[in-house]
């Protein structure tokens, strides 16, 4: 089972963000963050990935770049959570499920008030 955090904002469907390590953030770094709409984190990560080789010499730059990539793998999802919190979403609950669909079903079963918000958001153009 995977763990998901649910984030709510008035008049918006809830967002689910998975806990744990992200291979996408490890490999693609700032591009992975940008694809999850974590714009500020993506810009800072891109800036650091450019500055590390510029400011350090080759043996140290390789170690720092690899370390930064591993750090992004472990904290990429937390950076996404931080960015959506800046957009007004509040963490409301923690849900377990085999995949995102099952976690969403469990959330909507436990919180029927969110069903209406989800249906309105899907019907909007």
N, CA, C and O atoms as a GROMACS GRO file, in nm:
protein
  500
    1UNK      N    1   0.083  -0.118   0.000
    1UNK     CA    2   0.000   0.000   0.000
    1UNK      C    3   0.088   0.125   0.000
    1UNK      O    4   0.193   0.129   0.064
    2UNK      N    5   0.042   0.223  -0.072
    2UNK     CA    6   0.111   0.352  -0.078
    2UNK      C    7   0.033   0.453   0.005
    2UNK      O    8  -0.088   0.440   0.024
    3UNK      N    9   0.104   0.552   0.054
    3UNK     CA   10   0.043   0.656   0.137
    3UNK      C   11   0.030   0.783   0.053
    3UNK      O   12   0.121   0.820  -0.021
    4UNK      N   13  -0.085   0.849   0.066
    4UNK     CA   14  -0.114   0.972  -0.007
    4UNK      C   15  -0.160   1.077   0.092
    4UNK      O   16  -0.226   1.044   0.191
    5UNK      N   17  -0.128   1.203   0.068
    5UNK     CA   18  -0.183   1.312   0.148
    5UNK      C   19  -0.286   1.385   0.062
    5UNK      O   20  -0.264   1.409  -0.057
    6UNK      N   21  -0.398   1.419   0.124
    6UNK     CA   22  -0.505   1.492   0.055
    6UNK      C   23  -0.495   1.639   0.092
    6UNK      O   24  -0.477   1.674   0.209
    7UNK      N   25  -0.507   1.724  -0.008
    7UNK     CA   26  -0.498   1.868   0.012
    7UNK      C   27  -0.624   1.931  -0.044
    7UNK      O   28  -0.665   1.901  -0.156
    8UNK      N   29  -0.686   2.020   0.035
    8UNK     CA   30  -0.813   2.080  -0.003
    8UNK      C   31  -0.802   2.231  -0.012
    8UNK      O   32  -0.722   2.295   0.056
    9UNK      N   33  -0.885   2.286  -0.100
    9UNK     CA   34  -0.899   2.429  -0.116
    9UNK      C   35  -1.046   2.453  -0.145
    9UNK      O   36  -1.107   2.375  -0.219
   10UNK      N   37  -1.106   2.559  -0.089
   10UNK     CA   38  -1.248   2.584  -0.117
   10UNK      C   39  -1.276   2.595  -0.266
   10UNK      O   40  -1.199   2.658  -0.340
   11UNK      N   41  -1.384   2.535  -0.309
   11UNK     CA   42  -1.431   2.540  -0.449
   11UNK      C   43  -1.333   2.475  -0.546
   11UNK      O   44  -1.328   2.513  -0.663
   12UNK      N   45  -1.256   2.379  -0.500
   12UNK     CA   46  -1.163   2.306  -0.588
   12UNK      C   47  -1.164   2.159  -0.546
   12UNK      O   48  -1.184   2.128  -0.428
   13UNK      N   49  -1.142   2.070  -0.641
   13UNK     CA   50  -1.136   1.928  -0.602
   13UNK      C   51  -1.011   1.902  -0.520
   13UNK      O   52  -0.912   1.973  -0.535
   14UNK      N   53  -1.013   1.801  -0.435
   14UNK     CA   54  -0.895   1.771  -0.354
   14UNK      C   55  -0.780   1.718  -0.441
   14UNK      O   56  -0.803   1.651  -0.542
   15UNK      N   57  -0.659   1.750  -0.400
   15UNK     CA   58  -0.539   1.699  -0.466
   15UNK      C   59  -0.478   1.589  -0.380
   15UNK      O   60  -0.472   1.602  -0.258
   16UNK      N   61  -0.434   1.482  -0.444
   16UNK     CA   62  -0.364   1.375  -0.375
   16UNK      C   63  -0.219   1.376  -0.417
   16UNK      O   64  -0.187   1.381  -0.536
   17UNK      N   65  -0.129   1.372  -0.318
   17UNK     CA   66   0.013   1.368  -0.346
   17UNK      C   67   0.072   1.249  -0.272
   17UNK      O   68   0.051   1.233  -0.152
   18UNK      N   69   0.144   1.166  -0.345
   18UNK     CA   70   0.199   1.044  -0.289
   18UNK      C   71   0.319   1.075  -0.201
   18UNK      O   72   0.395   1.168  -0.227
   19UNK      N   73   0.335   0.997  -0.097
   19UNK     CA   74   0.451   1.005  -0.009
   19UNK      C   75   0.563   0.920  -0.066
   19UNK      O   76   0.538   0.828  -0.143
   20UNK      N   77   0.686   0.951  -0.029
   20UNK     CA   78   0.797   0.863  -0.061
   20UNK      C   79   0.889   0.916  -0.170
   20UNK      O   80   0.874   1.027  -0.220
   21UNK      N   81   0.983   0.831  -0.205
   21UNK     CA   82   1.087   0.864  -0.302
   21UNK      C   83   1.028   0.875  -0.442
   21UNK      O   84   0.936   0.802  -0.478
   22UNK      N   85   1.083   0.968  -0.522
   22UNK     CA   86   1.038   0.985  -0.659
   22UNK      C   87   1.154   0.965  -0.755
   22UNK      O   88   1.249   1.044  -0.757
   23UNK      N   89   1.146   0.859  -0.835
   23UNK     CA   90   1.250   0.834  -0.936
   23UNK      C   91   1.249   0.943  -1.042
   23UNK      O   92   1.354   0.979  -1.095
   24UNK      N   93   1.132   0.995  -1.074
   24UNK     CA   94   1.123   1.104  -1.172
   24UNK      C   95   1.197   1.228  -1.126
   24UNK      O   96   1.266   1.292  -1.205
   25UNK      N   97   1.183   1.262  -0.998
   25UNK     CA   98   1.255   1.378  -0.945
   25UNK      C   99   1.405   1.352  -0.941
   25UNK      O  100   1.484   1.444  -0.961
   26UNK      N  101   1.445   1.229  -0.916
   26UNK     CA  102   1.587   1.194  -0.916
   26UNK      C  103   1.648   1.213  -1.054
   26UNK      O  104   1.756   1.271  -1.067
   27UNK      N  105   1.580   1.165  -1.158
   27UNK     CA  106   1.636   1.166  -1.293
   27UNK      C  107   1.615   1.302  -1.362
   27UNK      O  108   1.707   1.354  -1.425
   28UNK      N  109   1.495   1.358  -1.350
   28UNK     CA  110   1.462   1.477  -1.428
   28UNK      C  111   1.465   1.606  -1.347
   28UNK      O  112   1.459   1.714  -1.406
   29UNK      N  113   1.474   1.599  -1.215
   29UNK     CA  114   1.491   1.714  -1.128
   29UNK      C  115   1.395   1.828  -1.151
   29UNK      O  116   1.275   1.814  -1.130
   30UNK      N  117   1.448   1.944  -1.196
   30UNK     CA  118   1.362   2.061  -1.210
   30UNK      C  119   1.249   2.043  -1.312
   30UNK      O  120   1.144   2.106  -1.298
   31UNK      N  121   1.269   1.961  -1.413
   31UNK     CA  122   1.164   1.938  -1.512
   31UNK      C  123   1.049   1.858  -1.450
   31UNK      O  124   0.932   1.881  -1.483
   32UNK      N  125   1.082   1.765  -1.361
   32UNK     CA  126   0.979   1.690  -1.289
   32UNK      C  127   0.900   1.785  -1.200
   32UNK      O  128   0.777   1.777  -1.194
   33UNK      N  129   0.969   1.875  -1.130
   33UNK     CA  130   0.900   1.973  -1.045
   33UNK      C  131   0.809   2.063  -1.129
   33UNK      O  132   0.696   2.091  -1.089
   34UNK      N  133   0.857   2.108  -1.243
   34UNK     CA  134   0.776   2.194  -1.329
   34UNK      C  135   0.653   2.119  -1.382
   34UNK      O  136   0.546   2.178  -1.396
   35UNK      N  137   0.667   1.990  -1.410
   35UNK     CA  138   0.553   1.913  -1.458
   35UNK      C  139   0.447   1.895  -1.350
   35UNK      O  140   0.331   1.866  -1.381
   36UNK      N  141   0.486   1.913  -1.223
   36UNK     CA  142   0.391   1.906  -1.112
   36UNK      C  143   0.351   2.046  -1.065
   36UNK      O  144   0.296   2.062  -0.956
   37UNK      N  145   0.378   2.147  -1.148
   37UNK     CA  146   0.341   2.286  -1.122
   37UNK      C  147   0.405   2.343  -0.997
   37UNK      O  148   0.348   2.433  -0.934
   38UNK      N  149   0.522   2.294  -0.960
   38UNK     CA  150   0.599   2.349  -0.848
   38UNK      C  151   0.700   2.446  -0.908
   38UNK      O  152   0.821   2.420  -0.908
   39UNK      N  153   0.651   2.558  -0.959
   39UNK     CA  154   0.732   2.650  -1.039
   39UNK      C  155   0.849   2.709  -0.963
   39UNK      O  156   0.961   2.712  -1.015
   40UNK      N  157   0.827   2.756  -0.842
   40UNK     CA  158   0.935   2.818  -0.765
   40UNK      C  159   1.044   2.716  -0.733
   40UNK      O  160   1.162   2.744  -0.747
   41UNK      N  161   1.004   2.600  -0.690
   41UNK     CA  162   1.102   2.494  -0.661
   41UNK      C  163   1.177   2.452  -0.786
   41UNK      O  164   1.297   2.426  -0.780
   42UNK      N  165   1.108   2.446  -0.898
   42UNK     CA  166   1.172   2.408  -1.025
   42UNK      C  167   1.276   2.513  -1.066
   42UNK      O  168   1.384   2.478  -1.112
   43UNK      N  169   1.242   2.640  -1.049
   43UNK     CA  170   1.336   2.746  -1.087
   43UNK      C  171   1.461   2.743  -0.999
   43UNK      O  172   1.572   2.758  -1.049
   44UNK      N  173   1.443   2.723  -0.869
   44UNK     CA  174   1.557   2.717  -0.778
   44UNK      C  175   1.642   2.593  -0.807
   44UNK      O  176   1.765   2.602  -0.807
   45UNK      N  177   1.579   2.480  -0.832
   45UNK     CA  178   1.653   2.358  -0.863
   45UNK      C  179   1.731   2.372  -0.994
   45UNK      O  180   1.846   2.328  -1.003
   46UNK      N  181   1.670   2.434  -1.093
   46UNK     CA  182   1.741   2.456  -1.220
   46UNK      C  183   1.860   2.550  -1.200
   46UNK      O  184   1.967   2.527  -1.255
   47UNK      N  185   1.840   2.655  -1.122
   47UNK     CA  186   1.948   2.747  -1.093
   47UNK      C  187   2.063   2.676  -1.022
   47UNK      O  188   2.180   2.698  -1.056
   48UNK      N  189   2.032   2.592  -0.925
   48UNK     CA  190   2.137   2.517  -0.854
   48UNK      C  191   2.208   2.418  -0.945
   48UNK      O  192   2.329   2.401  -0.935
   49UNK      N  193   2.132   2.354  -1.034
   49UNK     CA  194   2.196   2.258  -1.125
   49UNK      C  195   2.289   2.327  -1.226
   49UNK      O  196   2.382   2.266  -1.277
   50UNK      N  197   2.262   2.454  -1.254
   50UNK     CA  198   2.351   2.530  -1.341
   50UNK      C  199   2.470   2.584  -1.262
   50UNK      O  200   2.583   2.582  -1.311
   51UNK      N  201   2.446   2.631  -1.139
   51UNK     CA  202   2.552   2.692  -1.059
   51UNK      C  203   2.654   2.592  -1.004
   51UNK      O  204   2.771   2.626  -0.990
   52UNK      N  205   2.613   2.471  -0.974
   52UNK     CA  206   2.705   2.372  -0.915
   52UNK      C  207   2.825   2.348  -1.007
   52UNK      O  208   2.938   2.357  -0.959
   53UNK      N  209   2.806   2.317  -1.134
   53UNK     CA  210   2.924   2.296  -1.219
   53UNK      C  211   3.004   2.424  -1.246
   53UNK      O  212   3.125   2.420  -1.268
   54UNK      N  213   2.935   2.539  -1.244
   54UNK     CA  214   3.004   2.665  -1.270
   54UNK      C  215   3.094   2.704  -1.153
   54UNK      O  216   3.204   2.755  -1.174
   55UNK      N  217   3.048   2.680  -1.031
   55UNK     CA  218   3.121   2.726  -0.913
   55UNK      C  219   3.218   2.625  -0.855
   55UNK      O  220   3.298   2.660  -0.768
   56UNK      N  221   3.214   2.501  -0.900
   56UNK     CA  222   3.303   2.398  -0.844
   56UNK      C  223   3.381   2.329  -0.955
   56UNK      O  224   3.345   2.336  -1.072
   57UNK      N  225   3.486   2.264  -0.914
   57UNK     CA  226   3.570   2.190  -1.010
   57UNK      C  227   3.515   2.048  -1.027
   57UNK      O  228   3.436   2.002  -0.944
   58UNK      N  229   3.557   1.978  -1.134
   58UNK     CA  230   3.497   1.849  -1.171
   58UNK      C  231   3.480   1.742  -1.062
   58UNK      O  232   3.370   1.688  -1.053
   59UNK      N  233   3.577   1.707  -0.981
   59UNK     CA  234   3.541   1.599  -0.887
   59UNK      C  235   3.432   1.641  -0.789
   59UNK      O  236   3.341   1.563  -0.759
   60UNK      N  237   3.441   1.762  -0.740
   60UNK     CA  238   3.341   1.808  -0.643
   60UNK      C  239   3.207   1.833  -0.712
   60UNK      O  240   3.102   1.807  -0.653
   61UNK      N  241   3.208   1.884  -0.834
   61UNK     CA  242   3.083   1.914  -0.902
   61UNK      C  243   3.003   1.787  -0.930
   61UNK      O  244   2.880   1.788  -0.922
   62UNK      N  245   3.072   1.678  -0.963
   62UNK     CA  246   3.001   1.551  -0.987
   62UNK      C  247   2.935   1.501  -0.859
   62UNK      O  248   2.820   1.456  -0.861
   63UNK      N  249   3.008   1.508  -0.749
   63UNK     CA  250   2.953   1.462  -0.621
   63UNK      C  251   2.836   1.550  -0.578
   63UNK      O  252   2.733   1.499  -0.535
   64UNK      N  253   2.851   1.681  -0.591
   64UNK     CA  254   2.744   1.772  -0.551
   64UNK      C  255   2.621   1.757  -0.641
   64UNK      O  256   2.508   1.760  -0.592
   65UNK      N  257   2.641   1.740  -0.770
   65UNK     CA  258   2.529   1.722  -0.862
   65UNK      C  259   2.455   1.591  -0.832
   65UNK      O  260   2.332   1.588  -0.831
   66UNK      N  261   2.530   1.485  -0.809
   66UNK     CA  262   2.466   1.356  -0.776
   66UNK      C  263   2.394   1.365  -0.641
   66UNK      O  264   2.283   1.313  -0.627
   67UNK      N  265   2.456   1.430  -0.544
   67UNK     CA  266   2.391   1.446  -0.414
   67UNK      C  267   2.265   1.528  -0.423
   67UNK      O  268   2.165   1.498  -0.358
   68UNK      N  269   2.269   1.634  -0.504
   68UNK     CA  270   2.150   1.717  -0.522
   68UNK      C  271   2.038   1.638  -0.590
   68UNK      O  272   1.921   1.652  -0.554
   69UNK      N  273   2.073   1.555  -0.687
   69UNK     CA  274   1.973   1.472  -0.755
   69UNK      C  275   1.908   1.374  -0.658
   69UNK      O  276   1.786   1.354  -0.660
   70UNK      N  277   1.989   1.312  -0.572
   70UNK     CA  278   1.934   1.218  -0.472
   70UNK      C  279   1.845   1.293  -0.375
   70UNK      O  280   1.738   1.245  -0.338
   71UNK      N  281   1.889   1.412  -0.333
   71UNK     CA  282   1.807   1.493  -0.241
   71UNK      C  283   1.673   1.526  -0.306
   71UNK      O  284   1.569   1.520  -0.240
   72UNK      N  285   1.674   1.563  -0.435
   72UNK     CA  286   1.548   1.591  -0.505
   72UNK      C  287   1.459   1.466  -0.511
   72UNK      O  288   1.337   1.477  -0.501
   73UNK      N  289   1.520   1.350  -0.527
   73UNK     CA  290   1.443   1.226  -0.528
   73UNK      C  291   1.371   1.203  -0.396
   73UNK      O  292   1.256   1.160  -0.394
   74UNK      N  293   1.439   1.233  -0.286
   74UNK     CA  294   1.378   1.213  -0.154
   74UNK      C  295   1.282   1.325  -0.116
   74UNK      O  296   1.184   1.298  -0.048
   75UNK      N  297   1.306   1.449  -0.158
   75UNK     CA  298   1.220   1.558  -0.114
   75UNK      C  299   1.139   1.624  -0.225
   75UNK      O  300   1.077   1.727  -0.200
   76UNK      N  301   1.138   1.569  -0.343
   76UNK     CA  302   1.063   1.628  -0.452
   76UNK      C  303   0.914   1.640  -0.422
   76UNK      O  304   0.854   1.744  -0.450
   77UNK      N  305   0.856   1.538  -0.367
   77UNK     CA  306   0.713   1.542  -0.336
   77UNK      C  307   0.684   1.642  -0.224
   77UNK      O  308   0.578   1.705  -0.224
   78UNK      N  309   0.776   1.657  -0.131
   78UNK     CA  310   0.758   1.758  -0.026
   78UNK      C  311   0.765   1.899  -0.085
   78UNK      O  312   0.693   1.988  -0.039
   79UNK      N  313   0.849   1.919  -0.185
   79UNK     CA  314   0.855   2.049  -0.251
   79UNK      C  315   0.725   2.079  -0.326
   79UNK      O  316   0.680   2.193  -0.330
   80UNK      N  317   0.665   1.977  -0.384
   80UNK     CA  318   0.535   1.995  -0.451
   80UNK      C  319   0.430   2.031  -0.347
   80UNK      O  320   0.348   2.120  -0.370
   81UNK      N  321   0.432   1.963  -0.231
   81UNK     CA  322   0.337   1.996  -0.124
   81UNK      C  323   0.353   2.141  -0.078
   81UNK      O  324   0.254   2.211  -0.056
   82UNK      N  325   0.477   2.185  -0.066
   82UNK     CA  326   0.504   2.322  -0.023
   82UNK      C  327   0.448   2.421  -0.125
   82UNK      O  328   0.389   2.522  -0.087
   83UNK      N  329   0.466   2.392  -0.253
   83UNK     CA  330   0.417   2.483  -0.357
   83UNK      C  331   0.265   2.488  -0.361
   83UNK      O  332   0.208   2.595  -0.382
   84UNK      N  333   0.199   2.375  -0.343
   84UNK     CA  334   0.052   2.381  -0.344
   84UNK      C  335  -0.001   2.446  -0.216
   84UNK      O  336  -0.109   2.504  -0.217
   85UNK      N  337   0.073   2.436  -0.107
   85UNK     CA  338   0.033   2.507   0.015
   85UNK      C  339   0.042   2.658  -0.007
   85UNK      O  340  -0.039   2.733   0.048
   86UNK      N  341   0.138   2.702  -0.085
   86UNK     CA  342   0.150   2.843  -0.118
   86UNK      C  343   0.034   2.890  -0.206
   86UNK      O  344   0.000   3.008  -0.206
   87UNK      N  345  -0.029   2.797  -0.279
   87UNK     CA  346  -0.144   2.831  -0.362
   87UNK      C  347  -0.275   2.824  -0.285
   87UNK      O  348  -0.382   2.844  -0.343
   88UNK      N  349  -0.270   2.796  -0.155
   88UNK     CA  350  -0.390   2.798  -0.072
   88UNK      C  351  -0.448   2.664  -0.035
   88UNK      O  352  -0.553   2.659   0.030
   89UNK      N  353  -0.385   2.555  -0.074
   89UNK     CA  354  -0.435   2.423  -0.038
   89UNK      C  355  -0.389   2.388   0.104
   89UNK      O  356  -0.276   2.418   0.142
   90UNK      N  357  -0.477   2.325   0.179
   90UNK     CA  358  -0.444   2.281   0.315
   90UNK      C  359  -0.445   2.129   0.320
   90UNK      O  360  -0.533   2.064   0.262
   91UNK      N  361  -0.348   2.072   0.388
   91UNK     CA  362  -0.345   1.927   0.403
   91UNK      C  363  -0.457   1.886   0.496
   91UNK      O  364  -0.467   1.935   0.608
   92UNK      N  365  -0.542   1.794   0.447
   92UNK     CA  366  -0.660   1.758   0.526
   92UNK      C  367  -0.654   1.618   0.584
   92UNK      O  368  -0.704   1.594   0.694
   93UNK      N  369  -0.594   1.524   0.512
   93UNK     CA  370  -0.592   1.388   0.562
   93UNK      C  371  -0.485   1.305   0.493
   93UNK      O  372  -0.424   1.347   0.394
   94UNK      N  373  -0.464   1.187   0.549
   94UNK     CA  374  -0.367   1.091   0.495
   94UNK      C  375  -0.445   0.966   0.460
   94UNK      O  376  -0.523   0.915   0.541
   95UNK      N  377  -0.422   0.915   0.338
   95UNK     CA  378  -0.498   0.801   0.288
   95UNK      C  379  -0.402   0.695   0.236
   95UNK      O  380  -0.297   0.727   0.181
   96UNK      N  381  -0.438   0.570   0.255
   96UNK     CA  382  -0.359   0.460   0.201
   96UNK      C  383  -0.436   0.396   0.086
   96UNK      O  384  -0.559   0.386   0.089
   97UNK      N  385  -0.362   0.353  -0.014
   97UNK     CA  386  -0.426   0.286  -0.127
   97UNK      C  387  -0.321   0.225  -0.219
   97UNK      O  388  -0.206   0.267  -0.217
   98UNK      N  389  -0.362   0.128  -0.299
   98UNK     CA  390  -0.268   0.065  -0.392
   98UNK      C  391  -0.227   0.159  -0.504
   98UNK      O  392  -0.115   0.152  -0.554
   99UNK      N  393  -0.320   0.249  -0.543
   99UNK     CA  394  -0.291   0.347  -0.647
   99UNK      C  395  -0.371   0.473  -0.617
   99UNK      O  396  -0.447   0.478  -0.520
  100UNK      N  397  -0.354   0.575  -0.702
  100UNK     CA  398  -0.420   0.703  -0.675
  100UNK      C  399  -0.571   0.692  -0.683
  100UNK      O  400  -0.642   0.758  -0.606
  101UNK      N  401  -0.623   0.609  -0.774
  101UNK     CA  402  -0.768   0.594  -0.786
  101UNK      C  403  -0.828   0.533  -0.660
  101UNK      O  404  -0.932   0.579  -0.612
  102UNK      N  405  -0.763   0.430  -0.607
  102UNK     CA  406  -0.814   0.369  -0.484
  102UNK      C  407  -0.807   0.466  -0.367
  102UNK      O  408  -0.898   0.470  -0.284
  103UNK      N  409  -0.699   0.543  -0.360
  103UNK     CA  410  -0.686   0.642  -0.253
  103UNK      C  411  -0.795   0.748  -0.265
  103UNK      O  412  -0.849   0.792  -0.164
  104UNK      N  413  -0.827   0.790  -0.388
  104UNK     CA  414  -0.931   0.889  -0.407
  104UNK      C  415  -1.068   0.833  -0.369
  104UNK      O  416  -1.149   0.904  -0.309
  105UNK      N  417  -1.094   0.708  -0.403
  105UNK     CA  418  -1.221   0.646  -0.364
  105UNK      C  419  -1.232   0.640  -0.213
  105UNK      O  420  -1.338   0.668  -0.157
  106UNK      N  421  -1.123   0.604  -0.146
  106UNK     CA  422  -1.125   0.599   0.001
  106UNK      C  423  -1.149   0.737   0.061
  106UNK      O  424  -1.223   0.751   0.158
  107UNK      N  425  -1.086   0.839   0.003
  107UNK     CA  426  -1.105   0.975   0.052
  107UNK      C  427  -1.249   1.019   0.035
  107UNK      O  428  -1.309   1.073   0.127
  108UNK      N  429  -1.306   0.996  -0.084
  108UNK     CA  430  -1.443   1.039  -0.110
  108UNK      C  431  -1.545   0.957  -0.031
  108UNK      O  432  -1.654   1.006  -0.001
  109UNK      N  433  -1.511   0.833   0.003
  109UNK     CA  434  -1.599   0.753   0.088
  109UNK      C  435  -1.598   0.807   0.231
  109UNK      O  436  -1.702   0.812   0.296
  110UNK      N  437  -1.481   0.846   0.278
  110UNK     CA  438  -1.469   0.898   0.414
  110UNK      C  439  -1.521   1.041   0.424
  110UNK      O  440  -1.568   1.082   0.530
  111UNK      N  441  -1.513   1.116   0.317
  111UNK     CA  442  -1.555   1.257   0.316
  111UNK      C  443  -1.655   1.281   0.204
  111UNK      O  444  -1.616   1.331   0.099
  112UNK      N  445  -1.782   1.248   0.223
  112UNK     CA  446  -1.881   1.264   0.117
  112UNK      C  447  -1.900   1.410   0.073
  112UNK      O  448  -1.947   1.435  -0.038
  113UNK      N  449  -1.866   1.506   0.158
  113UNK     CA  450  -1.880   1.647   0.120
  113UNK      C  451  -1.788   1.684   0.004
  113UNK      O  452  -1.814   1.781  -0.068
  114UNK      N  453  -1.680   1.608  -0.016
  114UNK     CA  454  -1.588   1.636  -0.125
  114UNK      C  455  -1.637   1.583  -0.260
  114UNK      O  456  -1.585   1.623  -0.364
  115UNK      N  457  -1.736   1.494  -0.257
  115UNK     CA  458  -1.787   1.436  -0.382
  115UNK      C  459  -1.847   1.545  -0.470
  115UNK      O  460  -1.824   1.547  -0.591
  116UNK      N  461  -1.923   1.636  -0.410
  116UNK     CA  462  -1.987   1.743  -0.487
  116UNK      C  463  -1.881   1.831  -0.550
  116UNK      O  464  -1.893   1.867  -0.667
  117UNK      N  465  -1.775   1.867  -0.474
  117UNK     CA  466  -1.668   1.951  -0.528
  117UNK      C  467  -1.599   1.882  -0.645
  117UNK      O  468  -1.566   1.947  -0.744
  118UNK      N  469  -1.576   1.753  -0.633
  118UNK     CA  470  -1.509   1.679  -0.741
  118UNK      C  471  -1.596   1.674  -0.866
  118UNK      O  472  -1.546   1.687  -0.977
  119UNK      N  473  -1.727   1.654  -0.847
  119UNK     CA  474  -1.817   1.646  -0.963
  119UNK      C  475  -1.828   1.782  -1.031
  119UNK      O  476  -1.831   1.789  -1.154
  120UNK      N  477  -1.835   1.890  -0.954
  120UNK     CA  478  -1.843   2.024  -1.013
  120UNK      C  479  -1.716   2.056  -1.089
  120UNK      O  480  -1.723   2.116  -1.196
  121UNK      N  481  -1.600   2.019  -1.037
  121UNK     CA  482  -1.473   2.047  -1.104
  121UNK      C  483  -1.460   1.968  -1.233
  121UNK      O  484  -1.406   2.019  -1.330
  122UNK      N  485  -1.509   1.844  -1.238
  122UNK     CA  486  -1.504   1.764  -1.359
  122UNK      C  487  -1.598   1.816  -1.465
  122UNK      O  488  -1.570   1.805  -1.584
  123UNK      N  489  -1.713   1.874  -1.424
  123UNK     CA  490  -1.810   1.924  -1.518
  123UNK      C  491  -1.771   2.060  -1.575
  123UNK      O  492  -1.819   2.098  -1.682
  124UNK      N  493  -1.685   2.132  -1.507
  124UNK     CA  494  -1.644   2.266  -1.554
  124UNK      C  495  -1.558   2.251  -1.680
  124UNK      O  496  -1.479   2.157  -1.692
  125UNK      N  497  -1.573   2.345  -1.775
  125UNK     CA  498  -1.497   2.333  -1.902
  125UNK      C  499  -1.351   2.359  -1.886
  125UNK      O  500  -1.276   2.353  -1.984
   0.00000   0.00000   0.00000
